[in-house]
């Protein structure tokens, strides 16, 4: 669940300016304020792992996955706060664990890796990313 505050004065201003502009004027593409949907992290082995990016409140309940808790300091910089893997068979317990851990650390994004085929592979992904954090930091690719 997420919420967005809408300032009615801003909406009215935009609506008025759109009505006043010529109908065939090309509008410049707008840059989304939302983070990208996918992000790659590189482990110590050099292997790249694709992660789905969620805000803390938009993260769905997940059964088996690796995750990285991230704090965005600006639009380009990501600080890794925690790397882990979900072990509960109950998806809602995993979501509660992620949200509790993220809120305790001050994370605002959850990067979820869903492609590990087995528990051993999920453990290998977790160890690779953690090792990268202690060597030179997991590289954002």
DSSP file (Angstrom, degrees, kcal/mol; ACC not computed):
  #  RESIDUE AA STRUCTURE BP1 BP2  ACC     N-H-->O    O-->H-N    N-H-->O    O-->H-N    TCO  KAPPA ALPHA  PHI   PSI    X-CA   Y-CA   Z-CA
    1    1 A X              0   0    0      0, 0.0     2,-0.3     0, 0.0    58,-0.1   0.000 360.0 360.0 360.0 135.9    0.0    0.0    0.0
    2    2 A X        -     0   0    0     56,-0.1     2,-0.3     2,-0.0    56,-0.0  -0.946 360.0-153.4-139.4 162.2    1.3    3.4   -0.8
    3    3 A X        -     0   0    0     -2,-0.3     2,-0.4     2,-0.0     0, 0.0  -0.948   0.4-159.3-135.0 154.9    0.0    7.0   -0.7
    4    4 A X        -     0   0    0     -2,-0.3     2,-0.5     2,-0.0    -2,-0.0  -0.999  17.2-134.6-136.6 132.2    0.7   10.2   -2.6
    5    5 A X        -     0   0    0     -2,-0.4     2,-0.5     2,-0.0    -2,-0.0  -0.748  20.9-160.4 -86.5 128.1    0.0   13.7   -1.4
    6    6 A X        -     0   0    0     -2,-0.5     2,-0.8     4,-0.0     3,-0.1  -0.945   8.7-148.0-113.2 122.9   -1.6   15.7   -4.2
    7    7 A X    >>  -     0   0    0     -2,-0.5     4,-1.8     1,-0.2     3,-0.6  -0.810   6.4-155.8 -90.6 112.5   -1.5   19.5   -3.9
    8    8 A X  H 3> S+     0   0    0     -2,-0.8     4,-2.7     1,-0.3     5,-0.2   0.825  90.8  59.4 -61.4 -33.8   -4.7   20.8   -5.5
    9    9 A X  H 3> S+     0   0    0      1,-0.2     4,-2.2     2,-0.2    -1,-0.3   0.904 106.5  48.2 -61.8 -40.0   -3.2   24.2   -6.3
   10   10 A X  H <> S+     0   0    0     -3,-0.6     4,-2.5     2,-0.2    -2,-0.2   0.896 111.0  50.5 -66.4 -40.0   -0.4   22.5   -8.3
   11   11 A X  H  X S+     0   0    0     -4,-1.8     4,-2.6     2,-0.2    -2,-0.2   0.925 111.2  48.3 -63.7 -44.6   -3.0   20.4  -10.2
   12   12 A X  H  X S+     0   0    0     -4,-2.7     4,-2.6     2,-0.2    -1,-0.2   0.907 111.3  50.7 -62.4 -41.3   -5.0   23.5  -11.0
   13   13 A X  H  X S+     0   0    0     -4,-2.2     4,-2.5     2,-0.2    -2,-0.2   0.929 112.6  45.7 -62.8 -45.6   -1.9   25.4  -12.2
   14   14 A X  H  X S+     0   0    0     -4,-2.5     4,-2.2     2,-0.2    -2,-0.2   0.907 113.0  50.2 -64.1 -41.5   -0.9   22.5  -14.5
   15   15 A X  H  X S+     0   0    0     -4,-2.6     4,-2.0     2,-0.2    -2,-0.2   0.917 112.1  47.6 -63.4 -42.9   -4.4   22.1  -15.8
   16   16 A X  H  X S+     0   0    0     -4,-2.6     4,-1.6     1,-0.2    -2,-0.2   0.907 112.0  49.5 -64.9 -42.1   -4.6   25.8  -16.6
   17   17 A X  H  X S+     0   0    0     -4,-2.5     4,-1.1     1,-0.2    -1,-0.2   0.851 109.9  51.7 -68.5 -33.1   -1.2   25.9  -18.3
   18   18 A X  H  < S+     0   0    0     -4,-2.2     3,-0.3     1,-0.2    -1,-0.2   0.896 109.6  49.5 -67.6 -39.8   -2.1   22.9  -20.4
   19   19 A X  H  < S+     0   0    0     -4,-2.0    -2,-0.2     1,-0.2    -1,-0.2   0.836 111.6  49.6 -67.6 -31.6   -5.3   24.6  -21.6
   20   20 A X  H  < S+     0   0    0     -4,-1.6    -1,-0.2    -5,-0.1    -2,-0.2   0.695  94.3  90.5 -81.1 -19.3   -3.4   27.7  -22.4
   21   21 A X  S  < S-     0   0    0     -4,-1.1    -3,-0.0    -3,-0.3     0, 0.0  -0.437  92.1 -92.8 -79.0 152.2   -0.7   26.0  -24.5
   22   22 A X    >   -     0   0    0      1,-0.1     3,-1.2    -2,-0.1    -1,-0.1  -0.320  33.8-124.5 -60.8 145.8   -1.1   25.4  -28.2
   23   23 A X  T 3  S+     0   0    0      1,-0.2    -1,-0.1    -3,-0.1    -2,-0.1   0.749 105.6  45.1 -68.0 -24.5   -2.7   22.0  -29.0
   24   24 A X  T 3  S+     0   0    0      2,-0.1     2,-0.3     0, 0.0    -1,-0.2   0.246  79.8 126.1-105.2  13.7    0.1   20.8  -31.3
   25   25 A X    <   -     0   0    0     -3,-1.2     2,-0.5     1,-0.1    -4,-0.0  -0.541  63.5-121.8 -73.7 132.9    3.1   21.9  -29.2
   26   26 A X        -     0   0    0     -2,-0.3     2,-0.3     1,-0.0    -1,-0.1  -0.626  24.5-141.4 -76.3 125.4    5.5   19.0  -28.5
   27   27 A X        -     0   0    0     -2,-0.5     2,-0.1     1,-0.1     3,-0.1  -0.678  19.0-114.0 -86.3 141.0    5.9   18.4  -24.8
   28   28 A X        -     0   0    0     -2,-0.3     2,-0.1     1,-0.1    -1,-0.1  -0.483  41.5 -98.3 -69.4 142.3    9.3   17.6  -23.5
   29   29 A X        -     0   0    0     -2,-0.1     2,-0.3     1,-0.1    -1,-0.1  -0.389  40.0-129.4 -63.4 137.9    9.5   14.1  -22.1
   30   30 A X        -     0   0    0     -2,-0.1     2,-0.5    -3,-0.1    -1,-0.1  -0.654  11.4-126.9 -90.5 146.0    9.2   14.1  -18.4
   31   31 A X        -     0   0    0     -2,-0.3     2,-0.1     1,-0.0    -1,-0.0  -0.800  28.6-121.4 -91.7 127.7   11.6   12.3  -16.1
   32   32 A X        -     0   0    0     -2,-0.5     4,-0.1     1,-0.1    -1,-0.0  -0.412   7.6-150.2 -70.3 140.6    9.9   10.0  -13.7
   33   33 A X  S    S+     0   0    0     -2,-0.1     2,-0.1     2,-0.1    -1,-0.1   0.583  72.2  97.5 -82.9 -11.4   10.5   10.5  -10.0
   34   34 A X  S    S-     0   0    0      1,-0.1     3,-0.1     0, 0.0    -2,-0.1  -0.480  84.1-107.9 -77.0 147.6   10.1    6.8   -9.4
   35   35 A X        -     0   0    0     -2,-0.1    -1,-0.1     1,-0.1    20,-0.1  -0.320  47.8 -84.4 -68.0 159.0   13.2    4.6   -9.1
   36   36 A X        -     0   0    0      1,-0.1    -1,-0.1     2,-0.1    17,-0.1  -0.266  34.5-124.6 -61.8 154.7   13.9    2.3  -12.0
   37   37 A X  S    S+     0   0    0     15,-0.1    16,-2.9    -3,-0.1     2,-0.3   0.824  90.3  33.4 -72.7 -33.0   12.1   -1.0  -11.9
   38   38 A X  E     -A   52   0A   0     14,-0.2     2,-0.3    73,-0.1    14,-0.2  -0.923  62.1-177.0-127.0 151.1   15.2   -3.2  -12.1
   39   39 A X  E     -A   51   0A   0     12,-2.5    12,-2.9    -2,-0.3     2,-0.4  -0.995  17.7-138.4-145.3 141.7   18.8   -2.8  -10.9
   40   40 A X  E     -A   50   0A   0     -2,-0.3   101,-2.8    10,-0.2     2,-0.4  -0.860  14.3-167.8-102.6 134.3   21.9   -5.0  -11.3
   41   41 A X  E     -AB  49 140A   0      8,-2.4     8,-3.1    -2,-0.4     2,-0.5  -0.960  13.8-141.2-117.2 140.0   24.3   -5.6   -8.4
   42   42 A X  E     -AB  48 139A   0     97,-2.7    97,-1.1    -2,-0.4     6,-0.2  -0.879  15.0-148.0-104.7 128.5   27.7   -7.2   -9.0
   43   43 A X    >   -     0   0    0      4,-2.7     3,-1.4    -2,-0.5    86,-0.2  -0.199  35.3 -92.7 -83.5 179.2   29.0   -9.7   -6.5
   44   44 A X  T 3  S+     0   0    0     84,-1.8    85,-0.1     1,-0.3    -1,-0.1   0.775 125.3  59.8 -63.9 -26.8   32.7  -10.4   -5.5
   45   45 A X  T 3  S-     0   0    0      2,-0.1    -1,-0.3     1,-0.1     3,-0.1   0.607 117.7-112.0 -76.4 -11.8   32.8  -13.1   -8.1
   46   46 A X  S <  S+     0   0    0     -3,-1.4     2,-0.2     1,-0.4    -2,-0.1   0.322  73.5 137.4  93.8  -7.1   32.0  -10.5  -10.9
   47   47 A X        -     0   0    0     -5,-0.1    -4,-2.7     1,-0.0     2,-0.4  -0.521  49.2-135.1 -74.5 139.5   28.6  -12.1  -11.5
   48   48 A X  E     -A   42   0A   0     -6,-0.2     2,-0.5    -2,-0.2    -6,-0.2  -0.805  15.1-160.6 -99.0 136.5   25.8   -9.6  -12.0
   49   49 A X  E     -A   41   0A   0     -8,-3.1    -8,-2.4    -2,-0.4     2,-0.3  -0.969  12.3-137.9-119.9 124.4   22.4  -10.2  -10.2
   50   50 A X  E     -A   40   0A   0     -2,-0.5     2,-0.4   -10,-0.2    65,-0.3  -0.647  23.0-170.4 -81.7 135.1   19.2   -8.5  -11.4
   51   51 A X  E     -A   39   0A   0    -12,-2.9   -12,-2.5    -2,-0.3     2,-0.4  -0.967  22.2-129.1-125.5 141.0   17.0   -7.2   -8.6
   52   52 A X  E     -AC  38 112A   0     60,-3.1    60,-2.9    -2,-0.4     2,-0.5  -0.777  29.4-135.5 -85.6 132.6   13.5   -5.8   -8.8
   53   53 A X  E     + C   0 111A   0    -16,-2.9     2,-0.3    -2,-0.4    58,-0.2  -0.786  28.9 171.0 -98.1 127.9   13.3   -2.5   -7.0
   54   54 A X  E     - C   0 110A   0     56,-2.4    56,-3.0    -2,-0.5     2,-0.1  -0.960  34.1-118.2-128.4 148.9   10.4   -1.7   -4.7
   55   55 A X  E  >  - C   0 109A   0     -2,-0.3     4,-0.9    54,-0.2     3,-0.4  -0.442  42.9-102.5 -71.8 163.6    9.8    1.2   -2.3
   56   56 A X  T  4 S+     0   0    0     52,-1.2     3,-0.2     1,-0.2    53,-0.1   0.856 122.7  42.1 -58.3 -35.6    9.6    0.0    1.3
   57   57 A X  T  4 S+     0   0    0     51,-0.2    -1,-0.2     1,-0.2    52,-0.1   0.681 112.2  52.7 -88.2 -18.1    5.8    0.3    1.2
   58   58 A X  T  4 S+     0   0    0     -3,-0.4     2,-0.2     2,-0.1    -1,-0.2   0.486  76.7 119.4 -95.0  -3.4    5.2   -1.2   -2.2
   59   59 A X     <  -     0   0    0     -4,-0.9     3,-0.1    -3,-0.2     2,-0.1  -0.445  59.0-137.6 -65.2 127.1    7.2   -4.4   -1.6
   60   60 A X        -     0   0    0     -2,-0.2     2,-0.4     1,-0.1    -1,-0.1  -0.319  29.0 -85.3 -80.2 167.7    4.9   -7.4   -2.1
   61   61 A X        -     0   0    0     -2,-0.1     2,-0.4    33,-0.0    31,-0.2  -0.610  53.7-169.7 -71.0 129.2    4.8  -10.5    0.2
   62   62 A X        -     0   0    0     29,-0.8    32,-0.2    -2,-0.4     3,-0.2  -0.966  22.3-161.8-129.7 138.2    7.5  -12.9   -1.1
   63   63 A X  S    S+     0   0    0     -2,-0.4     2,-0.5     1,-0.3    -1,-0.2   0.967  79.3  12.2 -83.0 -60.7    8.2  -16.5   -0.2
   64   64 A X  S    S+     0   0    0     25,-0.1     2,-0.3    50,-0.1    -1,-0.3  -0.971  84.5 117.4-125.9 120.4   11.8  -17.2   -1.3
   65   65 A X        -     0   0    0     -2,-0.5    21,-3.0    21,-0.4     2,-0.3  -0.982  53.3-116.7-168.7 160.6   14.1  -14.4   -2.4
   66   66 A X  E     -ED  85 113A   0     47,-2.3    47,-2.8    -2,-0.3     2,-0.3  -0.780  37.9-167.9 -97.2 152.4   17.4  -12.6   -1.7
   67   67 A X  E     -ED  84 112A   0     17,-2.9    17,-2.6    -2,-0.3     2,-0.4  -0.983  21.3-157.0-143.5 155.7   17.1   -8.9   -0.8
   68   68 A X  E     -ED  83 111A   0     43,-2.2    43,-2.9    -2,-0.3     2,-0.5  -0.998  17.5-144.3-128.1 126.6   19.2   -5.8   -0.4
   69   69 A X  E     -ED  82 110A   0     13,-2.7    12,-3.1    -2,-0.4    13,-1.2  -0.820  27.8-172.7 -91.9 128.4   18.0   -3.0    1.8
   70   70 A X  E     -ED  80 109A   0     39,-2.4    38,-2.2    -2,-0.5    39,-2.1  -0.928  23.9-153.5-129.5 142.6   19.0    0.3    0.3
   71   71 A X  E     -E   79   0A   0      8,-2.4     8,-2.6    -2,-0.4     2,-0.6  -0.980  16.9-147.7-112.1 125.2   18.9    4.0    1.2
   72   72 A X  E     -E   78   0A   0     -2,-0.5     6,-0.2     6,-0.2     3,-0.1  -0.829  15.8-178.7 -91.5 118.1   18.8    6.4   -1.7
   73   73 A X  S    S-     0   0    0      4,-1.4     2,-0.3    -2,-0.6    -1,-0.2   0.771  73.8 -16.0 -87.9 -28.0   20.6    9.6   -0.8
   74   74 A X  S    S-     0   0    0      3,-0.9    -1,-0.2     0, 0.0     0, 0.0  -0.847  92.0 -73.1-153.1-168.6   19.9   11.3   -4.1
   75   75 A X  S    S+     0   0    0     -2,-0.3     3,-0.0     1,-0.2    -3,-0.0   0.719 128.7  31.9 -69.6 -18.2   18.7   10.0   -7.5
   76   76 A X  S    S+     0   0    0      1,-0.1     2,-0.5    -4,-0.0    -1,-0.2   0.689 102.2  78.7-110.9 -23.2   22.0    8.4   -8.3
   77   77 A X        -     0   0    0      2,-0.0    -4,-1.4     0, 0.0    -3,-0.9  -0.775  51.1-175.0-101.3 129.6   23.6    7.2   -5.1
   78   78 A X  E     -E   72   0A   0     -2,-0.5     2,-0.5    -6,-0.2    -6,-0.2  -0.978   9.1-158.1-120.3 131.7   22.5    4.0   -3.3
   79   79 A X  E     -E   71   0A   0     -8,-2.6    -8,-2.4    -2,-0.4     2,-0.5  -0.944  16.7-135.8-109.3 122.6   23.8    3.0    0.1
   80   80 A X  E     +E   70   0A   0     -2,-0.5   -10,-0.2   -10,-0.2     3,-0.1  -0.644  27.8 171.5 -77.1 124.9   23.6   -0.7    0.9
   81   81 A X  E     -     0   0A   0    -12,-3.1     2,-0.3    -2,-0.5   -11,-0.2   0.735  63.5  -2.4-103.6 -32.4   22.3   -1.2    4.5
   82   82 A X  E     -E   69   0A   0    -13,-1.2   -13,-2.7     2,-0.0     2,-0.4  -0.982  51.0-157.8-160.5 148.5   21.8   -4.9    4.6
   83   83 A X  E     +E   68   0A   0     -2,-0.3     2,-0.3   -15,-0.2   -15,-0.2  -0.999  35.3 133.2-128.0 132.5   21.9   -8.0    2.4
   84   84 A X  E     -E   67   0A   0    -17,-2.6   -17,-2.9    -2,-0.4     2,-0.3  -0.912  42.5-117.3-159.9-174.0   20.0  -11.1    3.3
   85   85 A X  E     -E   66   0A   0     -2,-0.3     2,-0.4   -19,-0.3   -19,-0.2  -0.995  27.9-116.3-141.6 147.1   17.7  -13.9    2.2
   86   86 A X        +     0   0    0    -21,-3.0   -21,-0.4    -2,-0.3     8,-0.0  -0.654  30.4 172.5 -86.0 134.3   14.2  -14.8    3.2
   87   87 A X        +     0   0    0     -2,-0.4    -1,-0.1   -23,-0.1     2,-0.1   0.577  42.4 101.8-118.6 -15.6   13.8  -18.2    4.9
   88   88 A X        -     0   0    0      1,-0.1     6,-0.1     2,-0.1    -2,-0.0  -0.420  61.4-145.0 -73.2 147.6   10.2  -18.3    6.1
   89   89 A X  S    S+     0   0    0     -2,-0.1     2,-0.6   -25,-0.0    -1,-0.1   0.607  83.7  82.7 -82.8 -13.2    7.6  -20.3    4.1
   90   90 A X     >  -     0   0    0      1,-0.2     4,-1.7   -27,-0.1     3,-0.4  -0.839  69.2-155.7 -96.2 117.5    5.0  -17.7    4.9
   91   91 A X  H  > S+     0   0    0     -2,-0.6     4,-2.2     1,-0.2   -29,-0.8   0.848  92.2  54.5 -62.7 -36.8    5.2  -14.8    2.6
   92   92 A X  H  > S+     0   0    0      1,-0.2     4,-2.1     2,-0.2    -1,-0.2   0.847 106.4  52.1 -69.6 -31.7    3.5  -12.3    5.0
   93   93 A X  H  > S+     0   0    0     -3,-0.4     4,-2.3     2,-0.2    -1,-0.2   0.891 109.1  50.8 -67.2 -38.8    6.1  -13.2    7.7
   94   94 A X  H  X S+     0   0    0     -4,-1.7     4,-2.6     2,-0.2    -2,-0.2   0.913 109.8  49.6 -63.1 -42.5    8.9  -12.4    5.2
   95   95 A X  H  X S+     0   0    0     -4,-2.2     4,-2.6     1,-0.2     5,-0.2   0.913 110.7  49.6 -63.3 -42.4    7.3   -9.1    4.3
   96   96 A X  H  X S+     0   0    0     -4,-2.1     4,-2.5     2,-0.2    -1,-0.2   0.899 110.9  50.7 -62.5 -40.3    7.0   -8.2    8.0
   97   97 A X  H  X S+     0   0    0     -4,-2.3     4,-2.5     2,-0.2     5,-0.2   0.928 111.6  47.3 -62.6 -46.0   10.7   -9.2    8.5
   98   98 A X  H  X S+     0   0    0     -4,-2.6     4,-2.9     1,-0.2     5,-0.2   0.942 114.4  46.3 -61.4 -47.9   11.8   -7.0    5.5
   99   99 A X  H  X S+     0   0    0     -4,-2.6     4,-2.4     2,-0.2     5,-0.2   0.890 113.8  47.8 -65.6 -39.4    9.8   -4.0    6.7
  100  100 A X  H  X S+     0   0    0     -4,-2.5     4,-2.0    -5,-0.2    -1,-0.2   0.942 115.7  44.2 -65.7 -46.5   10.9   -4.3   10.3
  101  101 A X  H  X S+     0   0    0     -4,-2.5     4,-1.5    -5,-0.2    -2,-0.2   0.910 115.4  48.7 -63.9 -43.6   14.6   -4.6    9.3
  102  102 A X  H  X>S+     0   0    0     -4,-2.9     5,-2.6    -5,-0.2     4,-1.5   0.904 111.7  47.9 -65.3 -42.8   14.3   -1.8    6.7
  103  103 A X  H  <5S+     0   0    0     -4,-2.4    -1,-0.2    -5,-0.2    -2,-0.2   0.865 109.4  53.6 -69.2 -33.7   12.6    0.6    9.1
  104  104 A X  H  <5S+     0   0    0     -4,-2.0    -1,-0.2     1,-0.2    -2,-0.2   0.844 116.5  39.0 -66.2 -32.5   15.2   -0.1   11.8
  105  105 A X  H  <5S-     0   0    0     -4,-1.5    -2,-0.2    -5,-0.1    -1,-0.2   0.609 113.0-114.5 -92.8 -13.8   18.0    0.7    9.4
  106  106 A X  T  <5 +     0   0    0     -4,-1.5    -3,-0.2     1,-0.2     2,-0.1   0.763  56.2 162.5  84.9  26.8   16.3    3.6    7.6
  107  107 A X      < -     0   0    0     -5,-2.6   -36,-0.3    -6,-0.2    -1,-0.2  -0.474  25.0-175.6 -77.2 149.6   16.1    2.0    4.2
  108  108 A X        +     0   0    0    -38,-2.2   -52,-1.2     1,-0.2     2,-0.3   0.417  67.1  49.2-122.9  -2.9   13.7    3.4    1.7
  109  109 A X  E     -CD  55  70A   0    -39,-2.1   -39,-2.4   -54,-0.2     2,-0.5  -0.985  59.7-156.0-134.5 149.0   14.1    0.7   -1.1
  110  110 A X  E     -CD  54  69A   0    -56,-3.0   -56,-2.4    -2,-0.3     2,-0.6  -0.991   8.7-160.4-121.4 121.3   14.0   -3.0   -1.2
  111  111 A X  E     -CD  53  68A   0    -43,-2.9   -43,-2.2    -2,-0.5     2,-0.5  -0.915  14.2-163.0-103.2 119.1   15.9   -4.7   -4.0
  112  112 A X  E     -CD  52  67A   0    -60,-2.9   -60,-3.1    -2,-0.6     2,-0.6  -0.897  12.6-159.9-113.8 126.6   14.6   -8.3   -4.5
  113  113 A X  E     + D   0  66A   0    -47,-2.8   -47,-2.3    -2,-0.5     3,-0.2  -0.922  16.4 169.9-104.0 117.7   16.4  -11.1   -6.4
  114  114 A X        +     0   0    0     -2,-0.6    -1,-0.1   -64,-0.3   -63,-0.1   0.346  52.8  86.6-108.8   4.6   14.0  -13.8   -7.3
  115  115 A X        +     0   0    0    -65,-0.3     2,-0.4   -49,-0.0    -1,-0.1   0.384  48.9 119.3 -97.1   4.6   16.0  -16.0   -9.7
  116  116 A X        -     0   0    0     -3,-0.2     6,-0.1     1,-0.2   -52,-0.0  -0.577  49.6-157.5 -70.5 125.9   17.8  -18.3   -7.4
  117  117 A X        +     0   0    0     -2,-0.4     2,-0.3     2,-0.0    -1,-0.2   0.728  68.7  13.6 -79.4 -22.8   16.7  -21.8   -8.3
  118  118 A X  S  > S-     0   0    0      1,-0.1     4,-2.3     0, 0.0     5,-0.2  -0.900  80.8-101.4-145.3 171.1   17.4  -23.5   -5.0
  119  119 A X  H  > S+     0   0    0     -2,-0.3     4,-2.3     1,-0.2     5,-0.1   0.871 122.0  54.0 -64.3 -36.4   18.3  -22.7   -1.4
  120  120 A X  H  > S+     0   0    0      2,-0.2     4,-2.1     1,-0.2    -1,-0.2   0.901 109.6  47.2 -64.7 -40.7   21.9  -23.5   -2.1
  121  121 A X  H  > S+     0   0    0      2,-0.2     4,-2.4     1,-0.2    -2,-0.2   0.891 110.6  51.9 -68.0 -38.6   21.9  -21.0   -5.0
  122  122 A X  H  X S+     0   0    0     -4,-2.3     4,-2.4     2,-0.2    -2,-0.2   0.898 110.1  49.4 -63.0 -40.2   20.2  -18.3   -2.9
  123  123 A X  H  X S+     0   0    0     -4,-2.3     4,-2.6     2,-0.2    -2,-0.2   0.899 110.1  51.0 -64.1 -41.1   22.9  -18.8   -0.2
  124  124 A X  H  X S+     0   0    0     -4,-2.1     4,-2.4     2,-0.2    -2,-0.2   0.895 110.4  48.9 -63.8 -40.9   25.6  -18.5   -2.9
  125  125 A X  H  X S+     0   0    0     -4,-2.4     4,-2.4     2,-0.2     5,-0.2   0.939 112.2  48.8 -62.9 -47.0   24.1  -15.2   -4.1
  126  126 A X  H  X S+     0   0    0     -4,-2.4     4,-2.5     1,-0.2    -2,-0.2   0.932 113.5  45.8 -58.7 -48.1   23.8  -13.9   -0.6
  127  127 A X  H  X S+     0   0    0     -4,-2.6     4,-2.7     1,-0.2    -1,-0.2   0.882 111.5  52.6 -65.0 -38.6   27.4  -14.8    0.2
  128  128 A X  H  X S+     0   0    0     -4,-2.4     4,-1.8     2,-0.2   -84,-1.8   0.922 113.4  43.1 -63.0 -44.9   28.7  -13.3   -3.1
  129  129 A X  H  X S+     0   0    0     -4,-2.4     4,-1.6   -86,-0.2    -2,-0.2   0.884 114.9  49.2 -70.3 -38.5   27.0  -10.0   -2.5
  130  130 A X  H  X S+     0   0    0     -4,-2.5     4,-1.7    -5,-0.2    -2,-0.2   0.917 110.1  51.5 -66.1 -42.4   28.0   -9.8    1.2
  131  131 A X  H  X S+     0   0    0     -4,-2.7     4,-1.5     1,-0.2     6,-0.2   0.899 108.1  52.5 -60.5 -40.3   31.6  -10.6    0.2
  132  132 A X  H  X>S+     0   0    0     -4,-1.8     5,-3.0     1,-0.2     4,-1.2   0.860 105.6  55.4 -63.3 -35.0   31.6   -7.8   -2.3
  133  133 A X  H  <5S+     0   0    0     -4,-1.6    -1,-0.2     4,-0.3    -2,-0.2   0.885 110.7  43.9 -65.6 -37.7   30.3   -5.4    0.4
  134  134 A X  H  <5S+     0   0    0     -4,-1.7    -1,-0.2     2,-0.1    -2,-0.2   0.708 119.2  42.6 -82.9 -19.2   33.3   -6.2    2.6
  135  135 A X  H  <5S-     0   0    0     -4,-1.5    -3,-0.2    -5,-0.2    -2,-0.2   0.924 144.4 -28.2 -86.7 -73.8   35.9   -6.1   -0.2
  136  136 A X  T  <5S-     0   0    0     -4,-1.2    -3,-0.2    -5,-0.1    -2,-0.1   0.302  99.1 -93.7-125.8   6.2   35.0   -3.1   -2.3
  137  137 A X      < -     0   0    0     -5,-3.0    -4,-0.3    -6,-0.2     2,-0.2   0.274  53.9 -67.5  88.5 140.3   31.3   -2.8   -1.8
  138  138 A X        -     0   0    0     -9,-0.2     2,-0.4     1,-0.1   -95,-0.2  -0.452  60.0-128.0 -63.5 128.0   28.7   -4.4   -4.1
  139  139 A X  E     -B   42   0A   0    -97,-1.1   -97,-2.7    -2,-0.2     2,-0.6  -0.616   7.6-132.8 -85.4 132.7   28.9   -2.5   -7.3
  140  140 A X  E      B   41   0A   0     -2,-0.4   -99,-0.2   -99,-0.2    -1,-0.0  -0.726 360.0 360.0 -79.8 123.7   25.9   -1.1   -8.8
  141  141 A X              0   0    0   -101,-2.8  -100,-0.2    -2,-0.6    -1,-0.1   0.428 360.0 360.0-107.8 360.0   25.9   -2.1  -12.5
